[in-house]
Amino acid sequence: MVEEDTQVEHEADIEEDEEDGYSLSSKQLTAILYAVDTGDRDKLVELMEPLHAADIADLLEQVNAFDRRRLILLYGAEFDGEILSELDEGIREEVIHVLRPEVLAEAVRELDSDDVVDLVEDLEDDAQEAILSTLEDADRVAVEQSLSYPEFSAGRLMQREVVMGPEHWTVGQAIDFMRGAEELPEDFYHMVLIDPKMHPIGHVTLGKILGAPRSQPLKELLEPGFRTFHVEESESDVAYAFNQYHMISAPVVDEDERVVGVITIDDAMNVLDEEHEEDIMRLAGVGEGSLADRVYETVKQRIPWLGVNLVTAILASLVIAQFEDTISQFVALAVLMPIVASMGGNAGTQALTVAVRAIATRDLTGANVWRVIRREVLVGLANGIVFAILMAIVGMVWFGSPALGGVIAAAMVINLVVAGLAGIGIPVVLERIGVDPALASGAFVTTVTDVVGFFAFLGLAGIILL
């Protein structure tokens, strides 16, 4: 009976864990922390071994600094370099300082050059040196050269390990070369063919190499649509090209058009993910913060945008102050004002989100911008008419005044049309003058919809109701 109960409990635990197969369960977390508390290293290794590096990074981010330090020290030599790559930048430096030098050295040596560059580029000088000093001379030179390229460039994004072969090789020669190589990149998808001056002439997928006769020349298997990227090309342009043209990997060339590295699809998609996350954070006015940030850092990031919002709120209040006499005679206006402003703000945010996303994906261009602006204005007009009818009825039923219903209806139409125009127009203008639309559009759109909404509603009320 006891065995049956134990089996039922075990099956229940498995079912609970399978409910969310992509995150740690509370039981796993509790068991790991218990192993840390009791100093049971064998049990800790046993519990951590099945976990992916990303899950271990999540675990380290979830626990407090005290438990994090104890866990890292107890885990010891089992600490994998991939964990460092997956960690949030906010605690990565802390973890590096906790790791024993020999453990850090072994962890970093396991990483590809692009992962090492990503690891060290945002660290303080002492933490950078702690990692670079663990590398062999050739690897350190390669990483330092990558760090010499501009930030957010293809040179920073690429990995230096490239599988290359001369253009005259056959399939058999390529296979023999790869089998005999002492070390190959952990993940690669193409063999790049080069001329004697290291200039790339194309690449061949591993699938075609494995499926072709050994005697067939590699040049006959070259992939169409071959592209290269310059070391100083923007990583956002690289990511866009990968997404647009369904690329898997592409070589990176220097000023002399010689191959110096390769970018793979996982790195390009990471850039897209980071840019999308950055846009969302900036639209909300929270900068580039994370859950690992301290209170001071979070306040420092958010307070400037709260200050900007305060200024916009004061501007809206100044508009209201111009109609003080009107409001004092019709108290109902004070009740209905927030509705007009809120609807305008929400409509503006909808159009703004569409615009910022379209600009980021380069779908909104000079060729279609006027069509999109016209569409958003018409959408604002249609929505305005629908809600104008509803608010006209509310105004008449609630306050018994058809005139008041007409005023709020007209103000609703005006504000929603302006919201649609501002939501698209402002980010387009900011992008044209070189300002990040995600960073500054929200404050401008909110100001426009509040000011126009209050001015239209109170202005019409002063004309019609007095």
C-alpha positions in Angstrom: 0.0 0.0 0.0 2.8 2.3 0.9 4.6 1.5 -2.4 1.4 2.3 -4.3 1.0 5.6 -2.6 4.6 6.5 -3.3 4.2 5.5 -7.0 1.0 7.7 -7.2 2.9 10.6 -5.7 5.8 10.1 -8.1 3.5 10.0 -11.1 1.7 13.2 -9.8 5.1 14.9 -9.6 5.9 13.9 -13.1 2.6 15.2 -14.4 3.1 18.4 -12.5 6.5 18.9 -14.1 5.1 18.1 -17.6 2.5 20.8 -17.3 5.2 23.3 -18.0 8.1 21.5 -19.7 10.0 24.7 -20.3 10.6 26.0 -16.8 11.8 24.7 -13.5 9.1 23.3 -11.2 8.9 24.5 -7.6 9.8 21.0 -6.5 13.0 21.0 -8.6 14.0 24.4 -7.2 13.3 23.3 -3.6 15.3 20.2 -4.1 18.3 22.1 -5.6 18.3 24.6 -2.8 18.0 21.9 -0.2 21.1 20.2 -1.7 22.9 23.6 -1.4 21.8 24.0 2.2 23.1 20.6 3.1 26.3 20.9 1.1 25.4 17.7 -0.8 27.4 18.2 -4.0 26.7 14.8 -5.5 22.9 15.4 -5.2 23.3 18.9 -6.6 25.1 17.6 -9.7 22.5 14.8 -10.1 19.7 17.4 -10.0 21.4 19.9 -12.3 22.8 17.4 -14.9 19.5 17.0 -16.9 18.9 20.8 -17.0 19.7 22.8 -20.1 22.1 25.7 -19.7 19.2 28.2 -20.2 17.3 26.5 -17.3 20.3 26.8 -15.0 20.7 30.4 -16.0 17.0 31.0 -15.1 17.6 29.2 -11.8 20.6 31.5 -10.9 18.5 34.6 -11.8 15.6 33.5 -9.6 17.5 32.8 -6.4 18.9 35.6 -4.2 22.6 36.6 -4.2 23.5 34.6 -1.1 22.0 31.3 -2.5 23.4 32.0 -5.9 27.0 32.3 -4.5 26.7 29.1 -2.5 25.2 27.2 -5.5 28.0 28.3 -7.8 30.8 27.4 -5.4 29.2 24.0 -4.6 28.6 23.2 -8.3 32.2 23.9 -9.0 33.9 22.4 -12.0 30.5 21.3 -13.5 29.8 24.9 -14.3 29.4 25.1 -18.1 30.3 28.1 -20.3 26.9 28.0 -22.0 25.4 29.0 -18.7 27.4 32.3 -18.8 26.1 33.0 -22.3 22.5 32.5 -21.2 22.7 34.6 -18.0 21.1 38.1 -17.8 23.7 40.8 -18.1 22.6 42.2 -14.8 24.0 39.2 -12.8 26.6 37.8 -15.3 29.4 39.9 -13.9 28.5 38.9 -10.3 28.7 35.2 -11.3 32.0 35.7 -13.1 33.6 37.1 -9.9 32.2 34.2 -7.8 33.5 31.5 -10.1 36.9 30.1 -9.1 39.6 31.1 -11.7 40.2 27.5 -12.9 36.4 26.9 -13.3 36.0 30.1 -15.2 38.9 29.3 -17.5 37.5 25.9 -18.4 34.0 27.3 -18.9 35.1 30.0 -21.3 37.4 27.7 -23.3 34.3 25.7 -24.3 32.7 28.6 -25.9 32.8 29.7 -29.6 34.5 33.1 -30.2 31.2 34.9 -30.8 29.9 33.7 -27.5 33.1 34.9 -25.7 32.7 38.3 -27.4 29.1 38.6 -26.4 30.2 37.6 -22.9 32.9 40.2 -22.4 31.8 43.2 -24.4 29.6 44.7 -21.7 31.7 43.8 -18.7 33.9 46.1 -16.7 37.7 46.1 -17.5 38.7 43.9 -14.6 36.0 41.3 -15.5 36.9 41.4 -19.1 40.6 40.8 -18.3 39.6 37.9 -16.0 38.0 36.1 -19.0 40.5 37.1 -21.7 43.4 35.9 -19.5 41.9 32.4 -19.5 42.1 32.1 -23.3 44.9 30.7 -25.4 46.9 33.3 -27.2 45.3 32.6 -30.6 41.8 32.7 -29.2 42.5 35.9 -27.2 43.8 37.7 -30.3 40.7 36.6 -32.2 38.3 37.9 -29.5 40.2 41.2 -29.1 40.1 41.7 -32.8 36.3 41.2 -32.8 36.0 43.7 -29.9 37.9 46.2 -32.0 35.0 46.4 -34.5 32.1 48.8 -33.8 29.5 47.8 -31.2 26.4 46.2 -32.8 28.3 45.4 -36.0 28.7 42.1 -37.9 32.3 41.9 -36.6 31.0 41.7 -33.1 28.3 39.2 -34.0 30.4 36.7 -36.1 32.2 33.7 -34.9 35.8 33.2 -36.1 35.6 29.5 -36.6 34.7 29.0 -40.3 34.8 25.8 -42.3 36.4 26.7 -45.6 37.8 24.9 -48.6 39.5 25.9 -51.9 37.2 26.3 -54.9 38.7 23.4 -56.8 37.8 20.8 -54.2 35.6 17.8 -54.8 32.9 16.4 -52.4 35.3 13.6 -51.4 38.1 16.1 -50.5 35.7 18.2 -48.4 34.5 15.1 -46.5 38.0 13.9 -45.9 39.0 17.4 -44.7 36.1 17.6 -42.2 36.7 14.1 -40.9 40.4 14.7 -40.4 40.0 18.2 -38.8 41.1 18.2 -35.2 38.4 20.7 -34.2 35.3 21.9 -36.0 32.7 24.4 -34.9 30.0 22.9 -32.7 27.3 24.1 -35.1 27.8 24.9 -38.7 25.7 24.5 -41.8 27.8 25.3 -44.9 31.3 24.9 -46.2 32.5 28.2 -47.7 34.5 28.0 -50.9 37.3 30.5 -51.3 39.8 31.5 -53.9 43.6 31.7 -53.2 43.2 35.2 -51.8 40.7 34.1 -49.2 37.8 35.7 -51.1 34.5 33.8 -50.8 33.0 32.6 -54.0 30.0 30.7 -52.5 29.0 28.1 -50.0 27.6 24.5 -50.1 25.2 23.0 -47.6 26.3 20.0 -45.6 23.3 18.1 -46.9 24.4 18.5 -50.5 27.9 17.5 -49.6 26.7 14.3 -47.9 24.3 13.5 -50.7 26.6 14.0 -53.7 29.2 11.6 -55.3 32.7 12.0 -54.0 34.0 12.9 -57.4 31.6 15.8 -57.9 33.2 19.3 -57.8 31.9 21.5 -55.0 31.5 24.4 -57.4 28.6 22.5 -59.0 26.7 22.4 -55.7 26.9 26.1 -54.8 23.8 27.6 -53.1 22.0 30.3 -55.1 21.5 33.8 -53.5 24.9 33.7 -51.8 25.6 36.8 -49.6 28.4 38.2 -47.5 28.5 40.9 -44.8 31.1 43.4 -44.1 32.6 43.5 -40.6 31.3 47.0 -39.9 27.8 46.4 -41.2 25.1 46.9 -38.7 23.9 43.8 -36.9 20.3 44.9 -37.3 20.8 44.9 -41.1 22.3 41.4 -40.8 19.4 40.2 -38.8 16.9 41.7 -41.3 18.7 40.0 -44.2 18.6 36.6 -42.5 14.9 37.0 -41.8 14.0 38.4 -45.2 16.0 36.0 -47.3 15.6 32.9 -45.1 19.4 32.5 -44.6 21.0 29.9 -42.4 24.6 31.2 -42.4 26.8 33.8 -44.2 30.5 34.7 -44.2 31.8 38.0 -42.9 34.5 39.8 -44.9 37.0 42.5 -44.0 38.1 45.6 -46.0 40.0 43.4 -48.5 36.9 41.1 -49.0 38.7 38.2 -47.2 36.7 35.8 -45.1 37.2 36.6 -41.3 34.2 34.9 -39.8 30.7 33.6 -40.2 27.3 34.5 -38.8 24.7 31.8 -38.2 21.0 32.0 -37.9 20.8 31.6 -34.1 22.9 34.7 -33.7 20.8 36.7 -36.2 17.6 35.6 -34.5 19.0 36.7 -31.1 19.5 40.1 -32.5 15.9 40.3 -33.7 14.7 39.1 -30.3 16.8 41.7 -28.5 15.5 44.5 -30.8 11.9 43.5 -30.3 12.3 43.4 -26.5 14.1 46.7 -26.6 11.3 48.3 -28.6 8.7 47.0 -26.1 10.6 48.3 -23.1 11.2 51.7 -24.7 7.5 52.1 -25.7 6.7 51.5 -22.0 9.4 54.0 -20.9 11.4 51.5 -18.8 14.7 51.6 -20.7 16.7 48.4 -20.9 16.0 47.2 -17.4 15.7 43.6 -16.2 14.4 41.8 -13.1 17.9 41.5 -11.8 18.4 45.3 -11.6 18.7 46.9 -8.2 16.3 49.5 -7.0 18.7 52.4 -7.7 19.3 51.2 -11.3 15.6 50.8 -11.9 14.7 54.2 -10.6 17.5 55.8 -12.6 16.1 54.2 -15.8 12.5 55.1 -15.2 12.5 58.5 -13.7 13.4 60.5 -16.8 10.4 59.2 -18.6 8.1 59.8 -15.7 9.5 63.3 -15.7 8.6 63.6 -19.4 5.1 62.3 -18.7 4.8 64.9 -15.9 5.6 67.7 -18.4 3.0 66.4 -20.9 0.4 66.2 -18.1 1.1 69.8 -17.1 0.6 70.8 -20.8 -2.8 69.1 -20.8 -3.6 70.8 -17.5 -2.8 74.2 -19.0 -5.3 73.5 -21.7 -8.0 72.6 -19.1 -7.2 75.8 -17.2 -8.1 77.9 -20.2 -11.7 76.6 -19.9 -12.1 77.0 -16.1 -15.2 79.1 -16.4 -16.9 76.6 -18.8 -16.2 73.7 -16.5 -17.5 75.6 -13.4 -20.8 76.1 -15.2 -21.1 72.6 -16.5 -19.8 70.1 -13.9 -20.6 67.2 -16.2 -17.7 68.3 -18.4 -15.3 67.3 -15.6 -16.9 63.9 -15.5 -16.7 63.3 -19.2 -13.2 64.8 -19.9 -11.2 61.7 -18.9 -13.3 59.5 -21.3 -12.3 61.7 -24.3 -8.6 61.7 -23.3 -8.5 58.0 -22.5 -10.1 57.0 -25.8 -7.7 59.2 -27.7 -4.7 57.9 -25.8 -5.6 54.2 -26.4 -6.3 54.8 -30.1 -3.0 56.6 -30.5 -1.1 53.8 -28.7 -2.7 51.3 -31.1 -1.6 53.2 -34.2 1.8 53.9 -32.6 2.5 50.2 -31.9 1.7 49.3 -35.4 4.0 52.0 -36.8 7.0 51.2 -34.5 6.7 47.5 -35.3 6.4 48.2 -39.1 9.4 50.5 -39.0 11.5 48.0 -37.1 10.7 45.3 -39.7 11.1 47.8 -42.6 7.6 47.2 -43.8 6.7 50.9 -43.5 8.6 52.7 -46.2 8.4 55.8 -48.3 6.5 53.8 -50.9 3.6 53.0 -48.7 3.7 55.5 -45.8 0.9 57.7 -47.2 -1.3 54.8 -47.8 -0.8 53.6 -44.2 -1.4 57.1 -42.8 -4.6 57.4 -44.8 -5.7 54.0 -43.5 -5.1 54.9 -39.9 -6.9 58.2 -40.3 -9.9 56.4 -41.8 -9.8 53.8 -39.0 -9.8 56.6 -36.5 -12.7 58.2 -38.2 -14.7 55.0 -38.3 -13.9 54.2 -34.6 -14.7 57.8 -33.7 -18.1 57.7 -35.3 -19.0 54.4 -33.6 -18.0 55.6 -30.1 -19.4 59.1 -30.8 -22.9 57.6 -31.3 -22.4 55.6 -28.0 -21.2 58.6 -26.1 -24.0 60.8 -27.5 -26.5 58.4 -26.1 -24.7 58.3 -22.8 -24.6 62.1 -22.6 -28.3 62.4 -23.3 -29.4 59.6 -20.9 -26.9 60.3 -18.1 -27.2 64.1 -18.1 -30.4 64.7 -20.0 -28.7 67.1 -22.4 -28.7 66.4 -26.2 -26.3 69.3 -26.7 -23.8 67.8 -24.3 -24.2 64.4 -26.1 -23.4 66.2 -29.4 -20.4 67.9 -27.9 -18.7 64.7 -26.6 -19.6 62.9 -29.9 -17.9 65.6 -32.0 -14.9 65.7 -29.7 -14.6 61.9 -29.8 -14.5 61.9 -33.6 -11.9 64.7 -33.7 -9.6 63.1 -31.1 -9.7 59.6 -32.6 -8.9 60.9 -36.1 -6.0 62.9 -34.6 -4.9 59.9 -32.6 -4.6 57.8 -35.7 -2.7 60.5 -37.5 -0.3 61.1 -34.6 0.2 57.4 -33.9 1.5 56.9 -37.4 2.9 60.3 -38.3 5.0 61.0 -35.2 7.1 57.8 -35.3 7.6 58.2 -39.1 8.9 61.8 -38.6 11.1 60.8 -35.7 12.6 57.9 -37.7 13.3 60.3 -40.7 15.2 62.7 -38.5 17.3 59.9 -36.9 15.5 59.5 -33.5 14.5 56.1 -32.3 10.6 56.0 -32.7 10.2 53.5 -29.9 12.1 55.8 -27.5 10.3 59.1 -28.0 7.0 58.5 -29.8 4.9 57.6 -26.8 5.4 60.9 -25.0 4.6 62.9 -28.1 1.5 60.9 -29.0 0.1 61.1 -25.5 0.6 64.9 -25.4 -1.1 65.4 -28.8 -4.1 63.2 -27.9 -4.6 64.8 -24.5 -4.2 68.4 -25.7 -6.4 67.9 -28.8 -9.0 65.9 -26.8 -9.3 68.5 -24.0 -9.2 71.4 -26.4 -11.8 70.0 -28.8 -14.2 68.9 -26.0 -14.0 72.0 -23.8 -13.8 74.3 -26.8 -16.9 72.9 -28.4 -18.7 72.9 -25.0 -17.8 76.6 -24.6 -19.2 77.4 -28.0 -22.4 75.3 -27.9 -23.4 75.0 -24.3 -22.8 78.6 -23.1 
